[in-house]
Amino acid sequence: MADTARPTTGPRSTNQPIMSSGTSRRPPSQLAAELDEKIERGSAVVGVCGLGYVGLPLAYSVAEKGFSVIGFDIDPVKVERLQAGQSYLPHVHASARLPEFLATGLFQATTDFSKISLVDIVIICVPTPITPQREPDLSFVRDTTLAIAKWAHAGQLIVLESTTYPGTTGDVLRPILEANGLQSGTDIFLAYCPERQDPGNREYDIDSIPRIVAGDDPESQVLAATFYGHIVKTVVAVSSTATAEAVKLTENIFRVVNIALVNELKLIYDKMNIDIWEVIEAAKTKPFGYMPFYPGPGLGGHCIPVDPFYLTWKAREYDLETRFVELAGQINAAMPFHVINRLAESIDRQQGKGLRDSQILIVGLSYKPNIGDVRESPALRLMQLLLARGAEPSYHDPYVPEIPMMREFAFLAGRKSCELRPDVVGSKTAILLATEHDTIDYELLAEHSRLIVDTRNAFGRRGFSGDNLVKA
């Protein structure tokens, strides 16, 4: 293998607990033994394909553990910024050590996929969106795997982290990788380890979140578990890649269904003049048998709104319906319409006018607090619905200075966040709180707004009340 910068010494195994589902290790092949030794010495070179919200934090974490990392991305702007020592994701605080990683050879970013030939471990962290027809779009996974296959060599471990339906690793990746004559389990090693990142979460980071690992064969399983055992504190091994793929879908569908439940309860309790937020706060005092979920204006993020459709699509192959999951999706998809209707009713009740020509300031555009990720954000859907009703929406978000180009919301690209000043707030027909960032000046909004429609109970939690405040 061609030389590339790597540490002379690296991490040693710290005997992280590995839970297994009945897999046992046979005597390793020579290729597996050589890769295992590189991992244990810390001399294995790691390639991370896709330097987005999943890949960049992972690449940074792997470099912190002493492994040399080559980051691959098709976006030359991202690569240029990283090579200049700049992290383009605000929640990834890599800039402080990135110049050090670049100088020592622990990290480099490139658009040149021929450098796949220089690495020992390849991790695929690319998007898995859905099509307009709500079917899985694996084009990024396929294209990346094709690029890897062109430069793959014997002895490599290739790991998919992207969320997908059960069977993808074996049915999609393996045939592409084997097309050039390298056999999985003999020449190369194939595994699945679903990403488990939660941007903005201050309690759990990459190191502390347990990782699910499964191999396409026993040796791949052990190699993947050994590598991730150097990156995170706990590795949980399961019996097959399809099982690991199902674990990821199950985690997110669990959230989708429970969020749908509280969204539906919110609509019911509103009619009964019962505050859903008060109900949840009281219910969660029960120390067993209850887990709090919270209503909102819709679902956002790269996983939660998308993952259920991967399962419903795959289930049709077995002539099965996912009625419960699909119902949850319908309820959550209807929430933005409920919010806009509640906004319109509130404006009419207070000011005797409709939404047409109303000046609406959406506060918080990202899909979750304290980050700048707007993928599938319900706030974008709210803005779209406001435009359709003839309103004039604007937004304020300290984490999103400008709306980026996105396929579904291309017509919103380029809109810029407005400044949160008393005169700006006071000039608006209403404020629509969509995302609860900690840095928002809630006191300013409460004091100067004519009407606030709060979808997150952000004001109630901070003790604000008044005739100008409506929960939605």
C-alpha beads as a LAMMPS data file, in Angstrom:
LAMMPS data file: protein, C-alpha beads

472 atoms
471 bonds

1 atom types
1 bond types

-500.0 500.0 xlo xhi
-500.0 500.0 ylo yhi
-500.0 500.0 zlo zhi

Masses

1 110.0

Atoms # bond

1 1 1 0.000 0.000 0.000
2 1 1 1.330 3.468 -0.837
3 1 1 2.627 5.532 2.048
4 1 1 0.476 8.201 3.648
5 1 1 0.982 10.177 6.828
6 1 1 0.177 8.180 9.936
7 1 1 1.169 8.215 13.584
8 1 1 4.137 6.138 14.657
9 1 1 2.155 5.073 17.710
10 1 1 -1.582 4.867 18.142
11 1 1 -4.383 3.737 20.375
12 1 1 -4.284 0.411 22.065
13 1 1 -7.328 -1.625 22.934
14 1 1 -8.951 -0.499 26.178
15 1 1 -11.082 -3.629 26.470
16 1 1 -14.332 -1.845 25.770
17 1 1 -17.284 -4.139 26.496
18 1 1 -18.508 -5.917 23.400
19 1 1 -21.898 -7.604 23.636
20 1 1 -22.402 -10.366 21.103
21 1 1 -25.446 -12.125 19.729
22 1 1 -23.910 -15.543 19.405
23 1 1 -21.133 -14.818 16.921
24 1 1 -17.908 -16.711 17.481
25 1 1 -14.489 -16.158 16.014
26 1 1 -12.775 -18.697 13.834
27 1 1 -8.987 -18.491 13.339
28 1 1 -8.447 -15.278 11.368
29 1 1 -7.224 -15.288 7.797
30 1 1 -3.902 -13.645 7.068
31 1 1 -5.583 -10.532 5.645
32 1 1 -7.868 -10.223 8.659
33 1 1 -4.968 -10.755 11.062
34 1 1 -2.901 -8.071 9.333
35 1 1 -5.743 -5.538 9.476
36 1 1 -6.486 -6.446 13.091
37 1 1 -2.856 -5.770 13.963
38 1 1 -2.942 -2.382 12.219
39 1 1 -6.080 -1.421 14.153
40 1 1 -4.522 -2.458 17.451
41 1 1 -1.307 -0.544 16.672
42 1 1 -3.284 2.499 15.572
43 1 1 -1.568 2.471 12.180
44 1 1 -4.694 1.697 10.137
45 1 1 -5.581 4.553 7.785
46 1 1 -9.288 5.385 7.790
47 1 1 -11.222 6.833 4.864
48 1 1 -14.533 8.586 5.573
49 1 1 -16.717 9.031 2.496
50 1 1 -19.106 11.933 2.923
51 1 1 -18.057 14.855 5.125
52 1 1 -21.487 16.066 6.160
53 1 1 -23.342 16.076 9.463
54 1 1 -22.387 12.434 10.115
55 1 1 -19.062 12.007 8.352
56 1 1 -17.239 15.119 9.532
57 1 1 -17.812 14.589 13.284
58 1 1 -16.865 10.932 12.833
59 1 1 -13.672 11.801 10.934
60 1 1 -12.720 14.298 13.648
61 1 1 -13.374 11.753 16.402
62 1 1 -11.324 9.060 14.640
63 1 1 -8.420 11.493 14.207
64 1 1 -8.622 12.398 17.893
65 1 1 -8.063 8.724 18.680
66 1 1 -4.779 8.811 16.762
67 1 1 -5.792 7.206 13.462
68 1 1 -4.862 8.913 10.194
69 1 1 -8.019 9.954 8.351
70 1 1 -8.637 10.801 4.714
71 1 1 -12.003 12.479 4.243
72 1 1 -13.685 12.141 0.847
73 1 1 -16.404 14.412 -0.502
74 1 1 -17.682 15.408 -3.926
75 1 1 -18.132 19.048 -2.836
76 1 1 -14.902 20.944 -3.552
77 1 1 -16.023 23.892 -1.404
78 1 1 -16.241 21.694 1.698
79 1 1 -12.877 20.144 0.941
80 1 1 -11.242 23.530 0.369
81 1 1 -12.507 24.882 3.695
82 1 1 -11.411 21.799 5.599
83 1 1 -7.972 21.880 4.003
84 1 1 -7.769 25.498 5.165
85 1 1 -8.448 24.316 8.716
86 1 1 -12.054 25.504 8.930
87 1 1 -15.029 23.487 10.160
88 1 1 -18.150 24.465 8.199
89 1 1 -20.514 22.897 10.755
90 1 1 -20.978 25.196 13.781
91 1 1 -21.738 22.316 16.148
92 1 1 -18.539 20.490 15.144
93 1 1 -15.867 22.346 17.044
94 1 1 -13.049 20.950 14.971
95 1 1 -11.400 24.203 13.994
96 1 1 -9.295 24.360 17.153
97 1 1 -7.371 21.150 16.383
98 1 1 -7.967 20.861 12.647
99 1 1 -4.772 22.766 11.710
100 1 1 -2.866 20.416 14.022
101 1 1 -4.450 17.356 12.376
102 1 1 -3.595 18.736 8.936
103 1 1 -0.009 19.555 9.894
104 1 1 0.675 16.148 11.431
105 1 1 -1.037 14.189 8.674
106 1 1 -3.802 12.903 10.936
107 1 1 -6.410 14.412 8.607
108 1 1 -6.743 15.457 5.007
109 1 1 -9.792 16.136 2.852
110 1 1 -10.014 15.386 -0.838
111 1 1 -12.326 14.954 -3.800
112 1 1 -9.914 12.408 -5.285
113 1 1 -11.436 8.968 -4.706
114 1 1 -8.362 7.249 -6.099
115 1 1 -6.919 7.764 -2.609
116 1 1 -9.256 4.984 -1.472
117 1 1 -6.296 2.811 -2.460
118 1 1 -4.321 4.344 0.433
119 1 1 -6.706 3.422 3.240
120 1 1 -7.306 0.290 5.285
121 1 1 -10.815 1.066 6.515
122 1 1 -13.513 2.807 4.477
123 1 1 -16.602 4.245 6.188
124 1 1 -19.556 5.373 4.071
125 1 1 -21.523 8.288 5.560
126 1 1 -23.637 9.589 2.681
127 1 1 -27.293 10.707 2.582
128 1 1 -30.136 8.233 2.066
129 1 1 -33.111 10.463 1.217
130 1 1 -36.452 9.470 -0.231
131 1 1 -37.777 10.209 -3.701
132 1 1 -40.827 12.444 -4.313
133 1 1 -42.748 9.153 -4.481
134 1 1 -41.620 8.349 -0.897
135 1 1 -39.349 5.506 -1.981
136 1 1 -35.728 4.924 -0.893
137 1 1 -33.121 6.846 -2.847
138 1 1 -29.861 4.907 -2.590
139 1 1 -28.141 6.770 -5.414
140 1 1 -25.547 8.311 -3.071
141 1 1 -24.785 4.927 -1.526
142 1 1 -24.496 3.214 -4.923
143 1 1 -22.359 5.945 -6.485
144 1 1 -20.022 6.034 -3.497
145 1 1 -19.705 2.244 -3.427
146 1 1 -18.921 2.214 -7.152
147 1 1 -16.172 4.781 -6.553
148 1 1 -14.799 2.684 -3.694
149 1 1 -14.931 -0.534 -5.729
150 1 1 -12.810 1.050 -8.441
151 1 1 -9.936 1.601 -6.010
152 1 1 -10.544 -1.063 -3.365
153 1 1 -7.796 -3.523 -2.515
154 1 1 -7.537 -6.796 -0.639
155 1 1 -7.505 -6.485 3.135
156 1 1 -9.798 -3.475 3.389
157 1 1 -12.706 -3.196 5.826
158 1 1 -15.668 -1.328 4.295
159 1 1 -18.407 -0.104 6.637
160 1 1 -21.751 1.453 5.770
161 1 1 -23.130 3.904 8.357
162 1 1 -25.964 5.445 6.331
163 1 1 -29.498 4.661 7.476
164 1 1 -31.255 2.252 5.140
165 1 1 -33.642 -0.691 4.876
166 1 1 -32.716 -4.235 6.019
167 1 1 -30.714 -6.042 3.368
168 1 1 -28.907 -3.060 1.821
169 1 1 -25.390 -4.020 2.918
170 1 1 -25.659 -7.559 1.554
171 1 1 -27.909 -6.957 -1.444
172 1 1 -26.620 -3.598 -2.716
173 1 1 -23.066 -3.018 -1.483
174 1 1 -21.699 -6.550 -1.660
175 1 1 -22.452 -7.159 -5.388
176 1 1 -20.914 -3.815 -6.361
177 1 1 -17.770 -4.457 -4.339
178 1 1 -17.406 -8.034 -5.603
179 1 1 -17.880 -7.105 -9.274
180 1 1 -14.144 -6.453 -9.653
181 1 1 -13.174 -9.860 -8.258
182 1 1 -12.699 -9.114 -4.560
183 1 1 -14.804 -11.488 -2.476
184 1 1 -16.458 -10.334 0.730
185 1 1 -15.193 -12.285 3.718
186 1 1 -12.136 -13.486 1.823
187 1 1 -10.454 -10.524 0.116
188 1 1 -12.339 -7.625 1.655
189 1 1 -14.429 -7.259 4.796
190 1 1 -17.886 -5.704 4.865
191 1 1 -19.890 -4.418 7.832
192 1 1 -22.750 -2.178 8.867
193 1 1 -22.646 0.238 11.808
194 1 1 -25.603 2.656 11.860
195 1 1 -24.753 6.223 12.770
196 1 1 -26.056 7.356 16.146
197 1 1 -25.242 11.038 16.300
198 1 1 -27.421 13.694 17.898
199 1 1 -26.145 17.145 16.872
200 1 1 -26.399 19.681 19.648
201 1 1 -26.804 17.053 22.388
202 1 1 -24.640 18.201 25.296
203 1 1 -25.037 14.997 27.298
204 1 1 -24.027 12.392 24.714
205 1 1 -21.237 12.677 22.159
206 1 1 -19.772 10.220 19.654
207 1 1 -17.524 8.640 22.274
208 1 1 -20.269 7.909 24.795
209 1 1 -23.042 6.658 22.500
210 1 1 -22.923 2.839 22.129
211 1 1 -22.543 1.637 18.544
212 1 1 -24.315 -1.290 16.889
213 1 1 -21.991 -3.396 14.707
214 1 1 -22.633 -6.318 12.365
215 1 1 -20.433 -7.993 9.783
216 1 1 -21.244 -9.658 6.489
217 1 1 -19.237 -12.609 7.878
218 1 1 -17.632 -13.465 11.235
219 1 1 -14.245 -11.941 10.427
220 1 1 -15.820 -8.710 9.222
221 1 1 -17.834 -8.643 12.443
222 1 1 -14.762 -8.919 14.652
223 1 1 -12.731 -6.379 12.669
224 1 1 -15.540 -3.817 12.729
225 1 1 -16.131 -4.342 16.459
226 1 1 -12.413 -4.022 17.139
227 1 1 -12.132 -0.768 15.197
228 1 1 -15.204 0.867 16.723
229 1 1 -14.037 -0.329 20.124
230 1 1 -11.177 2.152 19.754
231 1 1 -13.567 5.002 18.858
232 1 1 -16.440 4.570 21.334
233 1 1 -16.817 3.214 24.854
234 1 1 -19.345 0.484 24.064
235 1 1 -19.832 -1.715 20.999
236 1 1 -22.938 -3.886 20.682
237 1 1 -22.561 -6.696 18.148
238 1 1 -25.671 -8.184 16.509
239 1 1 -26.057 -11.293 14.390
240 1 1 -26.389 -9.833 10.881
241 1 1 -26.135 -6.628 8.903
242 1 1 -29.883 -6.795 8.217
243 1 1 -30.500 -6.884 11.969
244 1 1 -28.280 -3.845 12.484
245 1 1 -30.102 -2.022 9.691
246 1 1 -33.407 -2.883 11.366
247 1 1 -32.126 -1.593 14.716
248 1 1 -31.581 1.868 13.250
249 1 1 -35.016 1.979 11.649
250 1 1 -36.639 0.751 14.863
251 1 1 -35.003 3.491 16.932
252 1 1 -36.314 6.244 14.699
253 1 1 -39.739 4.734 14.037
254 1 1 -40.182 4.476 17.811
255 1 1 -39.751 8.247 17.988
256 1 1 -42.003 8.908 15.010
257 1 1 -44.871 6.895 16.476
258 1 1 -44.616 8.423 19.947
259 1 1 -44.367 11.964 18.601
260 1 1 -47.464 11.268 16.511
261 1 1 -49.254 10.082 19.647
262 1 1 -48.573 13.285 21.599
263 1 1 -49.398 15.394 18.537
264 1 1 -52.789 13.711 18.327
265 1 1 -53.317 14.067 22.082
266 1 1 -52.478 17.744 21.765
267 1 1 -55.245 18.260 19.210
268 1 1 -57.735 16.421 21.428
269 1 1 -56.752 18.184 24.636
270 1 1 -56.872 21.581 22.912
271 1 1 -60.552 21.008 22.219
272 1 1 -61.029 20.131 25.904
273 1 1 -59.153 23.277 26.998
274 1 1 -56.412 21.118 28.570
275 1 1 -52.749 22.132 28.287
276 1 1 -50.830 19.164 26.780
277 1 1 -47.561 20.549 28.151
278 1 1 -48.870 20.531 31.699
279 1 1 -50.154 16.994 31.180
280 1 1 -46.749 15.750 29.976
281 1 1 -44.847 17.457 32.793
282 1 1 -47.100 15.803 35.352
283 1 1 -47.085 12.394 33.632
284 1 1 -43.297 12.208 33.474
285 1 1 -43.078 12.294 37.277
286 1 1 -44.058 8.610 37.143
287 1 1 -40.745 6.765 37.589
288 1 1 -41.721 3.743 35.473
289 1 1 -43.798 2.859 32.433
290 1 1 -43.750 6.333 30.865
291 1 1 -41.324 8.213 28.648
292 1 1 -42.033 11.848 27.751
293 1 1 -42.342 12.907 24.113
294 1 1 -43.352 16.396 23.082
295 1 1 -45.617 17.795 20.364
296 1 1 -44.398 20.191 17.730
297 1 1 -45.093 21.771 14.354
298 1 1 -43.943 18.687 12.436
299 1 1 -40.934 16.410 12.086
300 1 1 -37.498 17.416 10.914
301 1 1 -33.970 16.148 10.498
302 1 1 -32.249 13.717 8.171
303 1 1 -33.651 10.538 9.787
304 1 1 -36.940 10.862 11.628
305 1 1 -39.185 12.041 8.749
306 1 1 -37.502 9.707 6.243
307 1 1 -36.690 6.380 7.896
308 1 1 -40.250 5.019 8.243
309 1 1 -40.618 5.099 4.463
310 1 1 -37.594 2.805 4.104
311 1 1 -39.400 0.187 6.165
312 1 1 -42.808 0.629 4.508
313 1 1 -41.160 0.269 1.088
314 1 1 -39.296 -2.885 2.112
315 1 1 -42.389 -4.367 3.793
316 1 1 -44.283 -4.280 0.487
317 1 1 -41.768 -6.792 -0.844
318 1 1 -43.268 -9.224 1.679
319 1 1 -46.891 -8.225 0.931
320 1 1 -47.150 -6.554 4.325
321 1 1 -48.691 -3.233 5.287
322 1 1 -47.209 -0.927 7.913
323 1 1 -50.508 0.641 8.925
324 1 1 -49.410 1.827 12.346
325 1 1 -46.258 3.477 11.002
326 1 1 -48.078 5.071 8.091
327 1 1 -50.785 6.458 10.387
328 1 1 -48.106 8.063 12.543
329 1 1 -46.629 9.622 9.431
330 1 1 -49.990 11.049 8.413
331 1 1 -50.554 12.615 11.827
332 1 1 -47.108 14.213 11.925
333 1 1 -47.381 15.431 8.326
334 1 1 -50.644 17.221 9.197
335 1 1 -49.155 19.237 12.071
336 1 1 -47.853 22.164 9.969
337 1 1 -51.387 22.652 8.611
338 1 1 -52.751 22.681 12.167
339 1 1 -50.171 25.311 13.184
340 1 1 -51.002 27.588 10.252
341 1 1 -54.738 27.262 10.921
342 1 1 -54.154 28.099 14.585
343 1 1 -52.073 31.096 13.541
344 1 1 -54.789 32.309 11.155
345 1 1 -57.507 31.910 13.808
346 1 1 -55.425 33.813 16.363
347 1 1 -54.723 36.706 14.000
348 1 1 -58.397 36.921 13.078
349 1 1 -59.483 36.852 16.724
350 1 1 -56.988 39.511 17.810
351 1 1 -56.727 41.774 14.779
352 1 1 -59.778 40.989 12.657
353 1 1 -57.815 40.075 9.534
354 1 1 -56.695 36.998 7.649
355 1 1 -53.306 35.656 6.704
356 1 1 -53.168 37.401 3.340
357 1 1 -50.621 40.227 3.474
358 1 1 -49.857 39.440 7.128
359 1 1 -46.224 39.895 8.149
360 1 1 -45.190 36.688 9.925
361 1 1 -41.790 36.293 11.583
362 1 1 -40.807 32.637 12.030
363 1 1 -38.400 32.314 14.960
364 1 1 -36.122 29.290 14.641
365 1 1 -35.617 27.690 11.238
366 1 1 -33.471 24.635 12.005
367 1 1 -35.140 21.320 12.772
368 1 1 -33.911 21.200 16.375
369 1 1 -32.508 23.607 18.981
370 1 1 -29.018 25.105 18.952
371 1 1 -27.785 23.818 15.590
372 1 1 -27.950 25.114 12.019
373 1 1 -29.293 21.984 10.315
374 1 1 -32.439 22.741 8.296
375 1 1 -32.841 19.368 6.602
376 1 1 -36.555 18.455 6.535
377 1 1 -37.217 21.256 9.009
378 1 1 -40.940 21.830 9.638
379 1 1 -40.207 25.567 9.716
380 1 1 -39.553 25.450 5.965
381 1 1 -42.908 23.770 5.448
382 1 1 -44.548 26.457 7.583
383 1 1 -42.960 29.144 5.419
384 1 1 -44.178 27.373 2.288
385 1 1 -47.748 27.194 3.638
386 1 1 -47.671 30.860 4.637
387 1 1 -46.629 31.871 1.134
388 1 1 -49.440 29.735 -0.311
389 1 1 -51.932 31.573 1.933
390 1 1 -50.723 34.973 0.749
391 1 1 -48.757 35.892 3.865
392 1 1 -45.343 37.544 3.831
393 1 1 -43.032 35.365 5.966
394 1 1 -39.556 36.192 7.190
395 1 1 -37.394 34.399 9.726
396 1 1 -34.843 34.830 12.467
397 1 1 -32.357 32.115 13.320
398 1 1 -28.883 32.813 14.744
399 1 1 -27.675 29.447 13.419
400 1 1 -29.055 29.825 9.878
401 1 1 -27.915 33.155 8.399
402 1 1 -29.180 32.142 4.948
403 1 1 -31.463 29.380 3.676
404 1 1 -29.348 26.957 1.619
405 1 1 -30.379 25.367 -1.655
406 1 1 -32.542 22.281 -1.104
407 1 1 -34.413 20.205 -3.643
408 1 1 -37.877 20.523 -2.118
409 1 1 -37.535 24.142 -0.975
410 1 1 -35.432 25.627 -3.758
411 1 1 -37.796 28.624 -3.936
412 1 1 -36.723 29.639 -0.412
413 1 1 -32.968 29.505 -1.070
414 1 1 -31.123 32.735 -0.416
415 1 1 -33.566 34.218 2.107
416 1 1 -31.619 35.720 4.986
417 1 1 -32.256 35.809 8.716
418 1 1 -33.513 39.175 9.895
419 1 1 -32.256 40.932 12.994
420 1 1 -34.250 40.568 16.198
421 1 1 -34.885 44.172 17.244
422 1 1 -37.858 45.769 19.028
423 1 1 -38.901 47.729 15.924
424 1 1 -38.674 44.627 13.712
425 1 1 -40.653 42.490 16.147
426 1 1 -43.250 45.190 16.757
427 1 1 -43.866 45.655 13.033
428 1 1 -44.893 42.023 12.490
429 1 1 -48.472 40.823 12.475
430 1 1 -47.397 37.777 14.479
431 1 1 -44.398 35.811 15.678
432 1 1 -44.435 32.066 14.987
433 1 1 -42.019 30.210 17.288
434 1 1 -40.935 27.047 15.462
435 1 1 -37.587 26.113 17.082
436 1 1 -36.530 26.775 20.663
437 1 1 -32.939 28.025 20.480
438 1 1 -31.393 28.905 23.833
439 1 1 -29.896 32.123 22.464
440 1 1 -33.219 33.675 21.407
441 1 1 -34.173 36.826 23.340
442 1 1 -37.558 35.610 24.561
443 1 1 -38.046 38.631 26.793
444 1 1 -37.704 40.970 23.818
445 1 1 -40.249 38.923 21.867
446 1 1 -42.691 38.795 24.761
447 1 1 -42.446 42.538 25.347
448 1 1 -42.682 43.828 21.789
449 1 1 -44.768 41.268 19.850
450 1 1 -48.383 41.917 18.989
451 1 1 -49.055 38.163 18.859
452 1 1 -46.922 35.099 19.538
453 1 1 -47.946 31.611 18.413
454 1 1 -45.666 29.179 20.267
455 1 1 -45.395 25.614 18.933
456 1 1 -42.803 24.493 21.534
457 1 1 -44.073 25.948 24.834
458 1 1 -40.809 27.901 24.884
459 1 1 -42.417 30.939 26.515
460 1 1 -44.465 28.966 29.023
461 1 1 -41.351 27.123 30.225
462 1 1 -39.686 30.473 30.845
463 1 1 -42.605 31.813 32.840
464 1 1 -44.033 34.159 30.216
465 1 1 -47.789 34.591 29.878
466 1 1 -50.178 37.174 28.474
467 1 1 -52.987 37.878 26.072
468 1 1 -50.539 38.049 23.158
469 1 1 -49.307 34.464 23.727
470 1 1 -51.009 31.449 22.078
471 1 1 -49.849 27.817 22.262
472 1 1 -50.156 25.816 19.043

Bonds

1 1 1 2
2 1 2 3
3 1 3 4
4 1 4 5
5 1 5 6
6 1 6 7
7 1 7 8
8 1 8 9
9 1 9 10
10 1 10 11
11 1 11 12
12 1 12 13
13 1 13 14
14 1 14 15
15 1 15 16
16 1 16 17
17 1 17 18
18 1 18 19
19 1 19 20
20 1 20 21
21 1 21 22
22 1 22 23
23 1 23 24
24 1 24 25
25 1 25 26
26 1 26 27
27 1 27 28
28 1 28 29
29 1 29 30
30 1 30 31
31 1 31 32
32 1 32 33
33 1 33 34
34 1 34 35
35 1 35 36
36 1 36 37
37 1 37 38
38 1 38 39
39 1 39 40
40 1 40 41
41 1 41 42
42 1 42 43
43 1 43 44
44 1 44 45
45 1 45 46
46 1 46 47
47 1 47 48
48 1 48 49
49 1 49 50
50 1 50 51
51 1 51 52
52 1 52 53
53 1 53 54
54 1 54 55
55 1 55 56
56 1 56 57
57 1 57 58
58 1 58 59
59 1 59 60
60 1 60 61
61 1 61 62
62 1 62 63
63 1 63 64
64 1 64 65
65 1 65 66
66 1 66 67
67 1 67 68
68 1 68 69
69 1 69 70
70 1 70 71
71 1 71 72
72 1 72 73
73 1 73 74
74 1 74 75
75 1 75 76
76 1 76 77
77 1 77 78
78 1 78 79
79 1 79 80
80 1 80 81
81 1 81 82
82 1 82 83
83 1 83 84
84 1 84 85
85 1 85 86
86 1 86 87
87 1 87 88
88 1 88 89
89 1 89 90
90 1 90 91
91 1 91 92
92 1 92 93
93 1 93 94
94 1 94 95
95 1 95 96
96 1 96 97
97 1 97 98
98 1 98 99
99 1 99 100
100 1 100 101
101 1 101 102
102 1 102 103
103 1 103 104
104 1 104 105
105 1 105 106
106 1 106 107
107 1 107 108
108 1 108 109
109 1 109 110
110 1 110 111
111 1 111 112
112 1 112 113
113 1 113 114
114 1 114 115
115 1 115 116
116 1 116 117
117 1 117 118
118 1 118 119
119 1 119 120
120 1 120 121
121 1 121 122
122 1 122 123
123 1 123 124
124 1 124 125
125 1 125 126
126 1 126 127
127 1 127 128
128 1 128 129
129 1 129 130
130 1 130 131
131 1 131 132
132 1 132 133
133 1 133 134
134 1 134 135
135 1 135 136
136 1 136 137
137 1 137 138
138 1 138 139
139 1 139 140
140 1 140 141
141 1 141 142
142 1 142 143
143 1 143 144
144 1 144 145
145 1 145 146
146 1 146 147
147 1 147 148
148 1 148 149
149 1 149 150
150 1 150 151
151 1 151 152
152 1 152 153
153 1 153 154
154 1 154 155
155 1 155 156
156 1 156 157
157 1 157 158
158 1 158 159
159 1 159 160
160 1 160 161
161 1 161 162
162 1 162 163
163 1 163 164
164 1 164 165
165 1 165 166
166 1 166 167
167 1 167 168
168 1 168 169
169 1 169 170
170 1 170 171
171 1 171 172
172 1 172 173
173 1 173 174
174 1 174 175
175 1 175 176
176 1 176 177
177 1 177 178
178 1 178 179
179 1 179 180
180 1 180 181
181 1 181 182
182 1 182 183
183 1 183 184
184 1 184 185
185 1 185 186
186 1 186 187
187 1 187 188
188 1 188 189
189 1 189 190
190 1 190 191
191 1 191 192
192 1 192 193
193 1 193 194
194 1 194 195
195 1 195 196
196 1 196 197
197 1 197 198
198 1 198 199
199 1 199 200
200 1 200 201
201 1 201 202
202 1 202 203
203 1 203 204
204 1 204 205
205 1 205 206
206 1 206 207
207 1 207 208
208 1 208 209
209 1 209 210
210 1 210 211
211 1 211 212
212 1 212 213
213 1 213 214
214 1 214 215
215 1 215 216
216 1 216 217
217 1 217 218
218 1 218 219
219 1 219 220
220 1 220 221
221 1 221 222
222 1 222 223
223 1 223 224
224 1 224 225
225 1 225 226
226 1 226 227
227 1 227 228
228 1 228 229
229 1 229 230
230 1 230 231
231 1 231 232
232 1 232 233
233 1 233 234
234 1 234 235
235 1 235 236
236 1 236 237
237 1 237 238
238 1 238 239
239 1 239 240
240 1 240 241
241 1 241 242
242 1 242 243
243 1 243 244
244 1 244 245
245 1 245 246
246 1 246 247
247 1 247 248
248 1 248 249
249 1 249 250
250 1 250 251
251 1 251 252
252 1 252 253
253 1 253 254
254 1 254 255
255 1 255 256
256 1 256 257
257 1 257 258
258 1 258 259
259 1 259 260
260 1 260 261
261 1 261 262
262 1 262 263
263 1 263 264
264 1 264 265
265 1 265 266
266 1 266 267
267 1 267 268
268 1 268 269
269 1 269 270
270 1 270 271
271 1 271 272
272 1 272 273
273 1 273 274
274 1 274 275
275 1 275 276
276 1 276 277
277 1 277 278
278 1 278 279
279 1 279 280
280 1 280 281
281 1 281 282
282 1 282 283
283 1 283 284
284 1 284 285
285 1 285 286
286 1 286 287
287 1 287 288
288 1 288 289
289 1 289 290
290 1 290 291
291 1 291 292
292 1 292 293
293 1 293 294
294 1 294 295
295 1 295 296
296 1 296 297
297 1 297 298
298 1 298 299
299 1 299 300
300 1 300 301
301 1 301 302
302 1 302 303
303 1 303 304
304 1 304 305
305 1 305 306
306 1 306 307
307 1 307 308
308 1 308 309
309 1 309 310
310 1 310 311
311 1 311 312
312 1 312 313
313 1 313 314
314 1 314 315
315 1 315 316
316 1 316 317
317 1 317 318
318 1 318 319
319 1 319 320
320 1 320 321
321 1 321 322
322 1 322 323
323 1 323 324
324 1 324 325
325 1 325 326
326 1 326 327
327 1 327 328
328 1 328 329
329 1 329 330
330 1 330 331
331 1 331 332
332 1 332 333
333 1 333 334
334 1 334 335
335 1 335 336
336 1 336 337
337 1 337 338
338 1 338 339
339 1 339 340
340 1 340 341
341 1 341 342
342 1 342 343
343 1 343 344
344 1 344 345
345 1 345 346
346 1 346 347
347 1 347 348
348 1 348 349
349 1 349 350
350 1 350 351
351 1 351 352
352 1 352 353
353 1 353 354
354 1 354 355
355 1 355 356
356 1 356 357
357 1 357 358
358 1 358 359
359 1 359 360
360 1 360 361
361 1 361 362
362 1 362 363
363 1 363 364
364 1 364 365
365 1 365 366
366 1 366 367
367 1 367 368
368 1 368 369
369 1 369 370
370 1 370 371
371 1 371 372
372 1 372 373
373 1 373 374
374 1 374 375
375 1 375 376
376 1 376 377
377 1 377 378
378 1 378 379
379 1 379 380
380 1 380 381
381 1 381 382
382 1 382 383
383 1 383 384
384 1 384 385
385 1 385 386
386 1 386 387
387 1 387 388
388 1 388 389
389 1 389 390
390 1 390 391
391 1 391 392
392 1 392 393
393 1 393 394
394 1 394 395
395 1 395 396
396 1 396 397
397 1 397 398
398 1 398 399
399 1 399 400
400 1 400 401
401 1 401 402
402 1 402 403
403 1 403 404
404 1 404 405
405 1 405 406
406 1 406 407
407 1 407 408
408 1 408 409
409 1 409 410
410 1 410 411
411 1 411 412
412 1 412 413
413 1 413 414
414 1 414 415
415 1 415 416
416 1 416 417
417 1 417 418
418 1 418 419
419 1 419 420
420 1 420 421
421 1 421 422
422 1 422 423
423 1 423 424
424 1 424 425
425 1 425 426
426 1 426 427
427 1 427 428
428 1 428 429
429 1 429 430
430 1 430 431
431 1 431 432
432 1 432 433
433 1 433 434
434 1 434 435
435 1 435 436
436 1 436 437
437 1 437 438
438 1 438 439
439 1 439 440
440 1 440 441
441 1 441 442
442 1 442 443
443 1 443 444
444 1 444 445
445 1 445 446
446 1 446 447
447 1 447 448
448 1 448 449
449 1 449 450
450 1 450 451
451 1 451 452
452 1 452 453
453 1 453 454
454 1 454 455
455 1 455 456
456 1 456 457
457 1 457 458
458 1 458 459
459 1 459 460
460 1 460 461
461 1 461 462
462 1 462 463
463 1 463 464
464 1 464 465
465 1 465 466
466 1 466 467
467 1 467 468
468 1 468 469
469 1 469 470
470 1 470 471
471 1 471 472
